[in-house]
Amino acid sequence: MPTLDIATSVVAQGRIAQAGREGRTIPSDWAIGPDGLPTVDPVQALAGAVLPMGGHQGFGLAFMIDVLAGSLSGALVSPDITGDDLSGGQGTGHCFIAIHVPSVIPMRSYKRSLSRVTDAVHEAPRRADLPPF
């Protein structure tokens, strides 16, 4: 079964590191430096923090992932993840959630709701240069 990995930041930290290796600046809306101010310097960005996607709402999502996959599993949490020394492992945690749908909502209602939301996505207007589903 495929897994779903989600980044809750506006950009992958690796792209910031790559920009630093190449001597390039980064967009000012990607990260903040250790002083808490926006930065275009990749070194300062990596010493500070990569910004969350979606502003404060993205922060909330990232925080809950940290709680569920870090704190709840006994793994490292974001303040403890440096990415510098992986000799002792990455300290990665996981959280799997299984929901027995019939214990929450009747299957008929669930299927109707699921069809409605997937139909809306499939019927949404597309950019002309994108292939159909």
Sine and cosine of phi, psi and omega as CSV:
sin_phi,cos_phi,sin_psi,cos_psi,sin_omega,cos_omega
0.00,0.00,0.75,-0.67,0.00,-1.00
-0.93,0.35,0.45,-0.89,0.05,-1.00
-0.96,-0.27,0.36,-0.93,0.03,-1.00
-0.93,-0.37,0.89,-0.46,0.10,-1.00
-0.97,-0.22,0.68,-0.74,-0.01,-1.00
-0.79,-0.62,0.75,-0.66,0.12,-0.99
-0.99,-0.14,0.75,-0.66,-0.01,-1.00
-0.97,-0.23,0.22,0.98,0.03,-1.00
-0.96,-0.27,0.29,-0.96,-0.01,-1.00
-0.93,0.38,-0.37,0.93,0.00,-1.00
-0.44,-0.90,0.48,-0.88,0.07,-1.00
-0.93,0.37,0.67,-0.75,-0.02,-1.00
-0.85,0.53,-0.51,0.86,0.02,-1.00
-0.88,0.48,-0.53,0.85,0.04,-1.00
-0.93,0.36,-0.54,0.84,0.06,-1.00
-0.94,0.35,-0.70,0.72,0.03,-1.00
-0.88,0.48,-0.66,0.75,0.02,-1.00
-0.89,0.46,-0.69,0.72,0.04,-1.00
-0.86,0.52,-0.65,0.76,0.03,-1.00
-0.89,0.45,-0.68,0.73,0.02,-1.00
-0.90,0.44,-0.54,0.84,-0.04,-1.00
-1.00,-0.02,0.00,1.00,0.03,-1.00
0.96,0.29,0.38,0.92,-0.01,-1.00
-0.99,-0.16,0.37,-0.93,0.14,-0.99
-1.00,0.05,0.19,-0.98,0.04,-1.00
-0.87,-0.48,0.35,-0.94,0.09,-1.00
-0.87,0.49,0.57,-0.82,-0.08,-1.00
-0.94,0.35,-0.19,0.98,0.01,-1.00
-0.99,-0.14,0.25,0.97,0.01,-1.00
-1.00,-0.03,-0.57,0.82,-0.15,-0.99
-0.40,-0.92,0.24,-0.97,0.15,-0.99
-0.87,-0.50,0.48,-0.88,0.04,-1.00
-0.99,0.12,-0.04,-1.00,0.00,-1.00
-0.87,0.50,-0.38,0.93,0.02,-1.00
-0.99,0.13,-0.05,1.00,0.02,-1.00
1.00,0.09,0.07,1.00,0.00,-1.00
-0.98,-0.20,0.49,-0.87,0.04,-1.00
-0.83,0.55,0.56,-0.83,-0.01,-1.00
-0.66,-0.75,0.48,-0.87,0.13,-0.99
-0.96,-0.30,0.00,1.00,-0.01,-1.00
-1.00,-0.01,0.91,-0.42,-0.02,-1.00
-0.85,0.53,-0.59,0.81,0.00,-1.00
-0.90,0.43,-0.71,0.70,0.03,-1.00
-0.91,0.41,-0.60,0.80,0.02,-1.00
-0.89,0.46,-0.69,0.72,-0.01,-1.00
-0.94,0.33,-0.42,0.91,0.07,-1.00
-0.99,0.13,-0.29,0.96,0.00,-1.00
-0.97,-0.23,-0.93,-0.37,-0.03,-1.00
-0.45,-0.89,0.63,-0.78,0.14,-0.99
-0.98,0.21,0.69,-0.73,-0.06,-1.00
-0.97,0.23,0.51,-0.86,-0.01,-1.00
-0.97,0.23,0.51,-0.86,0.12,-0.99
-0.92,0.40,0.56,-0.83,0.09,-1.00
0.94,0.35,0.37,0.93,0.07,-1.00
0.86,0.50,-0.73,-0.68,-0.08,-1.00
-0.92,0.39,-0.48,0.88,0.03,-1.00
-0.94,0.34,-0.64,0.77,0.08,-1.00
-0.90,0.43,-0.58,0.81,0.07,-1.00
-0.88,0.48,-0.68,0.73,0.01,-1.00
-0.87,0.50,-0.67,0.74,0.04,-1.00
-0.90,0.44,-0.73,0.69,0.01,-1.00
-0.88,0.47,-0.64,0.77,0.01,-1.00
-0.89,0.47,-0.70,0.71,-0.01,-1.00
-0.93,0.38,-0.58,0.82,0.08,-1.00
-0.90,0.43,-0.65,0.76,0.05,-1.00
-0.87,0.49,-0.67,0.74,0.01,-1.00
-0.91,0.41,-0.76,0.65,-0.08,-1.00
-0.95,0.31,-0.71,0.70,-0.08,-1.00
-1.00,-0.03,-0.26,0.96,0.01,-1.00
-0.96,-0.28,-0.95,0.31,-0.07,-1.00
-0.87,0.50,-0.74,0.67,-0.07,-1.00
-0.91,0.41,-0.53,0.85,-0.04,-1.00
-1.00,-0.05,-0.13,0.99,-0.05,-1.00
0.99,0.15,0.22,0.98,0.00,-1.00
-1.00,0.06,-0.01,-1.00,0.09,-1.00
-0.91,0.41,0.53,-0.85,0.12,-0.99
-0.94,-0.35,0.29,-0.96,-0.19,-0.98
-0.77,0.64,-0.63,0.78,0.02,-1.00
-0.90,0.43,-0.34,0.94,-0.06,-1.00
-0.99,-0.14,-0.05,1.00,-0.04,-1.00
-1.00,-0.09,0.92,-0.40,-0.02,-1.00
-0.97,-0.25,-0.52,0.86,-0.04,-1.00
0.97,0.22,0.00,1.00,-0.06,-1.00
-0.99,0.12,-0.75,0.67,-0.08,-1.00
-0.87,-0.50,0.95,-0.31,-0.02,-1.00
-0.97,-0.23,0.24,0.97,-0.06,-1.00
-0.89,0.45,-0.47,0.88,0.02,-1.00
-0.99,-0.12,0.25,0.97,-0.06,-1.00
1.00,-0.08,0.14,-0.99,-0.06,-1.00
-1.00,0.00,-0.24,0.97,0.00,-1.00
0.93,0.37,0.47,0.88,-0.06,-1.00
-0.96,0.27,0.64,-0.77,0.08,-1.00
-0.87,-0.49,0.25,-0.97,0.00,-1.00
-0.68,-0.73,0.43,-0.90,0.10,-1.00
-0.68,-0.73,0.84,-0.54,0.03,-1.00
-0.91,-0.40,0.74,-0.67,-0.01,-1.00
-0.86,-0.52,0.82,-0.58,0.05,-1.00
-0.91,-0.41,0.75,-0.66,-0.01,-1.00
-0.87,-0.50,0.83,-0.55,0.09,-1.00
-1.00,0.09,1.00,-0.08,-0.15,-0.99
-0.78,0.62,-0.73,0.69,-0.04,-1.00
-0.87,0.49,-0.32,0.95,0.04,-1.00
-0.99,0.11,-0.14,0.99,-0.02,-1.00
-0.95,-0.31,-0.68,0.73,-0.08,-1.00
-0.48,-0.88,0.55,-0.84,0.05,-1.00
-0.85,0.52,0.65,-0.76,-0.03,-1.00
-0.82,0.57,-0.62,0.78,-0.01,-1.00
-0.87,0.49,-0.69,0.72,0.03,-1.00
-0.92,0.40,-0.66,0.75,0.01,-1.00
-0.88,0.47,-0.74,0.67,-0.02,-1.00
-0.90,0.44,-0.62,0.79,0.03,-1.00
-0.90,0.43,-0.72,0.70,0.01,-1.00
-0.90,0.43,-0.69,0.72,0.01,-1.00
-0.89,0.46,-0.68,0.74,0.05,-1.00
-0.89,0.46,-0.65,0.76,-0.01,-1.00
-0.88,0.47,-0.73,0.69,-0.05,-1.00
-0.95,0.32,-0.64,0.77,0.03,-1.00
-0.94,0.34,-0.61,0.79,0.07,-1.00
-0.88,0.48,-0.66,0.75,0.00,-1.00
-0.88,0.48,-0.64,0.77,0.03,-1.00
-0.92,0.39,-0.72,0.69,-0.03,-1.00
-0.92,0.39,-0.49,0.87,-0.04,-1.00
-1.00,-0.02,-0.10,1.00,-0.03,-1.00
-0.90,0.43,0.57,-0.82,0.04,-1.00
-0.86,0.50,0.58,-0.81,-0.02,-1.00
-0.89,-0.45,0.43,-0.90,0.17,-0.99
-0.91,0.42,0.56,-0.83,-0.07,-1.00
-0.89,0.46,-0.48,0.88,-0.07,-1.00
-1.00,0.02,0.07,1.00,0.02,-1.00
-0.98,-0.18,0.62,-0.78,0.03,-1.00
-0.95,0.30,0.41,-0.91,0.06,-1.00
-0.95,0.32,0.24,-0.97,0.05,-1.00
-0.89,0.46,0.00,0.00,0.00,0.00
